[in-house]
Amino acid sequence: TNNGAHTLAPPATSCTVIVLITNGVSAGAITTSGFTKVSGDSFVTTNTYKFLCYITRVNSITSLNVQAMQ
């Protein structure tokens, strides 16, 4: 649950992860750091909005695709 500003960064080892982020009443800005490529929708702080984040790391290449679910 997003209840305050934070940074989303890639994992340290090769993997694929899907993260669900749900905005709470005090949702803060989400910034990204360290990804080779970021694509998809923008994060917003509207209460109850949901985002699926598809994160992939293969060796030193990292990708984040954000899909807004509203």
C-alpha positions in Angstrom: 0.0 0.0 0.0 1.3 3.4 -1.0 0.8 5.6 2.1 3.8 8.0 1.6 6.4 9.1 -0.9 9.0 6.4 -1.8 11.4 5.2 -4.5 10.9 2.0 -6.5 14.3 0.4 -7.6 15.2 -2.8 -9.4 16.1 -6.0 -7.6 19.8 -6.9 -7.2 19.6 -10.3 -9.0 18.1 -11.6 -12.2 14.3 -12.2 -11.9 10.8 -11.2 -12.9 8.5 -9.7 -10.4 4.9 -8.3 -10.5 4.1 -5.8 -7.8 0.6 -4.5 -7.1 0.6 -1.0 -5.6 -2.7 0.3 -4.1 -2.8 4.0 -3.1 -4.0 4.6 0.5 -5.5 7.8 1.8 -2.1 9.5 2.3 -0.5 8.2 -1.0 2.7 9.9 -1.9 4.7 10.3 -5.1 6.5 7.2 -6.4 9.8 7.8 -8.1 11.8 5.3 -9.9 15.6 4.9 -9.7 18.1 2.6 -11.4 16.0 1.1 -14.2 17.5 0.8 -17.7 14.0 1.4 -19.2 10.7 2.6 -17.6 7.6 2.5 -19.7 3.8 2.5 -19.4 1.5 4.7 -17.3 2.4 7.4 -14.8 1.9 7.0 -11.1 -0.8 9.3 -9.6 -1.7 9.7 -5.9 -5.5 9.3 -6.1 -6.8 7.2 -3.2 -7.7 3.6 -4.1 -6.0 3.7 -7.5 -4.1 0.5 -8.3 -1.0 -0.1 -10.5 0.6 -3.4 -11.7 4.4 -3.0 -11.9 6.1 -5.6 -14.1 9.8 -5.6 -13.2 12.4 -7.7 -15.0 16.2 -7.9 -14.4 18.5 -10.0 -16.6 22.1 -9.5 -15.7 22.6 -5.7 -15.6 19.5 -4.8 -17.8 16.4 -3.8 -15.9 12.9 -2.9 -17.0 9.8 -1.5 -15.3 6.4 -1.4 -17.0 3.6 0.4 -15.1 0.0 -0.5 -15.9 -2.7 1.7 -14.3 -5.7 -0.5 -13.4 -8.5 2.2 -13.4 
